Amino acid sequence: MMAMAASPTEYVTHHLKNLSVGEGFWTIHIDTLVMSWLLGVLFVGVFWAAGRAATAGVPGKLQNFVELILEFVESSIKDAYHGPRNFIGPLALTIFVWVLLWNLMDLLPIDLAGTILRFFGVEYWKVLPSADMNATFGLSLTVFFVIIIYGMKGKGVGGYLGELFTHPFGSHWALWIPNLVMNLVELIAKPVSLAMRLFGNLYAAELIFILIAMLPAWAQFIPGGAWAIFHILVIPLQAFLFMTLTVVYVALAYEKH
């Protein structure tokens, strides 16, 4: 609520500030960690409950819902990746559902969490992990290491390192350095693009919600409702893109050219 801030600038700044400890590189965003953990526990708990209640007979609503997500993720993997899926399947499922839950937090009223937590002495609290670059880069760095591991798994350590020096221009020794530079740029660009795409879209969406919240209460319904409806399309799309690109990047690293 605008009454909680002395000016529009302070109101926007307040809502974009994380609850953090530490300084500089070692700063830890407590709200991002707590929200990510809570949503992760929710994800695991719901899927665990569905697994416990699963039946070969007439499935319940929860089982239908979970099976729908599993089939969607499995079909997405089959289209892009043809290697062993014993790890990539759970990874893709985790990324899709976890990022989806992250993004859904953007639909909560802007001042809801702050108003509640202020009674407990908490001044800053961002409920949207996707609007924190630390969260999106943390997830994309995990994907980065998976890409490297699966590249070595599919081609062998020697084959993977050899490809860095011989692809795409050829195996002549004079082309080793240009090949290595090109491949390193491509490799680094993958996690950066994953992180920045998710962060940029959700940060911009959060900022628009904040600006709408600065309007008088009677004027918020139409623009807020319209933006929320549009954002409902963006929320699953960004989760799907993060998952799909992860699977594609792993497939490119695993399969021989």
KEPA-280215 format. One record per residue (C-alpha): x, z negated, y. Coordinates in steps of 0.05 Angstrom, whole numbers, plus 5000, padded with zeros to 4 digits. Example, Ala and Ser with C-alpha at 12.3 -4.5 7.8 and 13.67 -1.06 7.14 Angstrom:
REM KEPA-280215
+------+------+------+
:    x :    z :    y :
+------+------+------+
: 5246 : 4844 : 4910 :
: 5273 : 4857 : 4979 :
+------+------+------+
END
This chain:
REM KEPA-280215
+------+------+------+
:    x :    z :    y :
+------+------+------+
: 5000 : 5000 : 5000 :
: 5025 : 5017 : 5069 :
: 5015 : 4946 : 5092 :
: 5074 : 4925 : 5048 :
: 5122 : 4967 : 5089 :
: 5138 : 4967 : 5163 :
: 5143 : 5042 : 5168 :
: 5131 : 5105 : 5125 :
: 5207 : 5112 : 5116 :
: 5213 : 5041 : 5090 :
: 5153 : 5052 : 5045 :
: 5184 : 5114 : 5013 :
: 5252 : 5082 : 5007 :
: 5222 : 5020 : 4975 :
: 5188 : 5060 : 4921 :
: 5249 : 5102 : 4905 :
: 5295 : 5042 : 4898 :
: 5311 : 5014 : 4829 :
: 5317 : 4941 : 4810 :
: 5392 : 4939 : 4796 :
: 5451 : 4894 : 4783 :
: 5525 : 4909 : 4794 :
: 5559 : 4956 : 4843 :
: 5585 : 5027 : 4843 :
: 5595 : 5061 : 4776 :
: 5576 : 4997 : 4739 :
: 5508 : 4991 : 4770 :
: 5454 : 4978 : 4718 :
: 5382 : 4997 : 4733 :
: 5343 : 4941 : 4700 :
: 5274 : 4973 : 4710 :
: 5296 : 5039 : 4677 :
: 5324 : 5003 : 4617 :
: 5264 : 4957 : 4608 :
: 5213 : 5013 : 4615 :
: 5253 : 5058 : 4567 :
: 5257 : 5002 : 4516 :
: 5183 : 4984 : 4522 :
: 5162 : 5057 : 4514 :
: 5210 : 5066 : 4456 :
: 5180 : 5005 : 4421 :
: 5110 : 5032 : 4435 :
: 5130 : 5099 : 4404 :
: 5160 : 5068 : 4342 :
: 5103 : 5018 : 4335 :
: 5048 : 5070 : 4338 :
: 5082 : 5117 : 4288 :
: 5098 : 5058 : 4242 :
: 5026 : 5035 : 4244 :
: 5003 : 5106 : 4229 :
: 5051 : 5110 : 4170 :
: 5027 : 5043 : 4142 :
: 4954 : 5065 : 4148 :
: 4965 : 5136 : 4122 :
: 4920 : 5157 : 4065 :
: 4912 : 5218 : 4021 :
: 4837 : 5214 : 4032 :
: 4800 : 5224 : 4097 :
: 4852 : 5209 : 4152 :
: 4836 : 5164 : 4210 :
: 4842 : 5183 : 4283 :
: 4911 : 5153 : 4290 :
: 4937 : 5189 : 4229 :
: 4908 : 5255 : 4254 :
: 4941 : 5245 : 4321 :
: 5009 : 5229 : 4292 :
: 5005 : 5286 : 4241 :
: 4987 : 5334 : 4298 :
: 5050 : 5314 : 4336 :
: 5093 : 5319 : 4273 :
: 5067 : 5388 : 4256 :
: 5078 : 5412 : 4328 :
: 5150 : 5387 : 4329 :
: 5164 : 5415 : 4259 :
: 5138 : 5484 : 4277 :
: 5180 : 5484 : 4340 :
: 5243 : 5468 : 4300 :
: 5229 : 5521 : 4247 :
: 5226 : 5575 : 4300 :
: 5295 : 5559 : 4328 :
: 5337 : 5522 : 4277 :
: 5350 : 5543 : 4205 :
: 5400 : 5489 : 4184 :
: 5387 : 5422 : 4151 :
: 5332 : 5383 : 4188 :
: 5342 : 5313 : 4160 :
: 5370 : 5290 : 4227 :
: 5348 : 5344 : 4276 :
: 5275 : 5333 : 4258 :
: 5274 : 5259 : 4277 :
: 5318 : 5273 : 4338 :
: 5270 : 5326 : 4364 :
: 5210 : 5282 : 4351 :
: 5242 : 5223 : 4387 :
: 5261 : 5265 : 4447 :
: 5192 : 5297 : 4454 :
: 5151 : 5233 : 4447 :
: 5199 : 5188 : 4486 :
: 5205 : 5237 : 4545 :
: 5130 : 5248 : 4543 :
: 5118 : 5173 : 4549 :
: 5170 : 5169 : 4605 :
: 5134 : 5223 : 4643 :
: 5065 : 5193 : 4633 :
: 5086 : 5133 : 4674 :
: 5081 : 5179 : 4735 :
: 5006 : 5177 : 4729 :
: 5002 : 5102 : 4742 :
: 4981 : 5082 : 4812 :
: 5042 : 5080 : 4857 :
: 5033 : 5007 : 4880 :
: 5007 : 4978 : 4814 :
: 5072 : 4953 : 4783 :
: 5101 : 4930 : 4850 :
: 5039 : 4891 : 4868 :
: 5037 : 4855 : 4801 :
: 5112 : 4841 : 4796 :
: 5116 : 4816 : 4867 :
: 5079 : 4753 : 4845 :
: 5139 : 4740 : 4799 :
: 5190 : 4750 : 4854 :
: 5210 : 4821 : 4834 :
: 5217 : 4864 : 4896 :
: 5235 : 4932 : 4867 :
: 5209 : 4965 : 4804 :
: 5207 : 5039 : 4786 :
: 5162 : 5051 : 4726 :
: 5184 : 5124 : 4717 :
: 5250 : 5130 : 4678 :
: 5250 : 5206 : 4686 :
: 5259 : 5198 : 4761 :
: 5325 : 5161 : 4749 :
: 5384 : 5208 : 4739 :
: 5418 : 5155 : 4697 :
: 5364 : 5159 : 4644 :
: 5360 : 5235 : 4641 :
: 5436 : 5242 : 4639 :
: 5441 : 5187 : 4586 :
: 5393 : 5226 : 4541 :
: 5427 : 5293 : 4555 :
: 5496 : 5264 : 4540 :
: 5470 : 5243 : 4472 :
: 5448 : 5315 : 4461 :
: 5517 : 5338 : 4484 :
: 5552 : 5298 : 4430 :
: 5502 : 5322 : 4377 :
: 5517 : 5394 : 4397 :
: 5592 : 5383 : 4386 :
: 5581 : 5346 : 4320 :
: 5535 : 5400 : 4292 :
: 5583 : 5454 : 4316 :
: 5637 : 5422 : 4274 :
: 5589 : 5409 : 4217 :
: 5566 : 5481 : 4213 :
: 5633 : 5516 : 4224 :
: 5683 : 5463 : 4206 :
: 5730 : 5430 : 4256 :
: 5778 : 5488 : 4254 :
: 5724 : 5540 : 4259 :
: 5690 : 5506 : 4317 :
: 5755 : 5496 : 4356 :
: 5777 : 5567 : 4339 :
: 5712 : 5595 : 4367 :
: 5725 : 5560 : 4433 :
: 5789 : 5600 : 4440 :
: 5766 : 5667 : 4410 :
: 5694 : 5676 : 4434 :
: 5667 : 5715 : 4471 :
: 5724 : 5761 : 4494 :
: 5764 : 5767 : 4430 :
: 5820 : 5733 : 4390 :
: 5881 : 5760 : 4426 :
: 5926 : 5703 : 4450 :
: 5922 : 5728 : 4522 :
: 5847 : 5715 : 4521 :
: 5850 : 5644 : 4494 :
: 5849 : 5609 : 4562 :
: 5793 : 5653 : 4591 :
: 5752 : 5641 : 4527 :
: 5764 : 5566 : 4530 :
: 5744 : 5562 : 4603 :
: 5681 : 5602 : 4591 :
: 5661 : 5560 : 4531 :
: 5675 : 5494 : 4566 :
: 5633 : 5515 : 4626 :
: 5576 : 5535 : 4580 :
: 5582 : 5471 : 4539 :
: 5581 : 5425 : 4601 :
: 5525 : 5465 : 4633 :
: 5478 : 5448 : 4575 :
: 5471 : 5373 : 4585 :
: 5474 : 5381 : 4661 :
: 5417 : 5431 : 4661 :
: 5376 : 5387 : 4613 :
: 5385 : 5325 : 4656 :
: 5375 : 5358 : 4724 :
: 5313 : 5397 : 4702 :
: 5276 : 5335 : 4678 :
: 5300 : 5292 : 4735 :
: 5285 : 5344 : 4789 :
: 5214 : 5358 : 4767 :
: 5194 : 5285 : 4758 :
: 5230 : 5260 : 4820 :
: 5194 : 5312 : 4862 :
: 5128 : 5295 : 4830 :
: 5138 : 5220 : 4843 :
: 5156 : 5234 : 4915 :
: 5092 : 5273 : 4926 :
: 5051 : 5217 : 4896 :
: 5086 : 5169 : 4944 :
: 5070 : 5213 : 5003 :
: 4997 : 5219 : 4982 :
: 4994 : 5143 : 4976 :
: 5014 : 5138 : 5050 :
: 4948 : 5172 : 5070 :
: 4887 : 5130 : 5088 :
: 4851 : 5106 : 5025 :
: 4791 : 5151 : 5038 :
: 4836 : 5213 : 5043 :
: 4876 : 5201 : 4979 :
: 4825 : 5221 : 4927 :
: 4824 : 5297 : 4934 :
: 4899 : 5310 : 4941 :
: 4917 : 5255 : 4892 :
: 4867 : 5279 : 4840 :
: 4889 : 5351 : 4847 :
: 4962 : 5334 : 4841 :
: 4949 : 5289 : 4781 :
: 4911 : 5344 : 4745 :
: 4967 : 5394 : 4758 :
: 5018 : 5342 : 4737 :
: 4984 : 5331 : 4670 :
: 5008 : 5402 : 4653 :
: 5079 : 5387 : 4677 :
: 5086 : 5322 : 4637 :
: 5083 : 5352 : 4566 :
: 5117 : 5416 : 4588 :
: 5180 : 5380 : 4611 :
: 5182 : 5340 : 4546 :
: 5173 : 5404 : 4506 :
: 5228 : 5440 : 4544 :
: 5277 : 5383 : 4534 :
: 5262 : 5381 : 4459 :
: 5263 : 5457 : 4450 :
: 5327 : 5468 : 4488 :
: 5360 : 5412 : 4449 :
: 5342 : 5446 : 4383 :
: 5364 : 5514 : 4409 :
: 5431 : 5487 : 4433 :
: 5444 : 5453 : 4367 :
: 5425 : 5517 : 4330 :
: 5473 : 5558 : 4372 :
: 5529 : 5509 : 4358 :
: 5514 : 5503 : 4283 :
: 5504 : 5577 : 4265 :
: 5563 : 5625 : 4261 :
: 5562 : 5682 : 4311 :
+------+------+------+
END
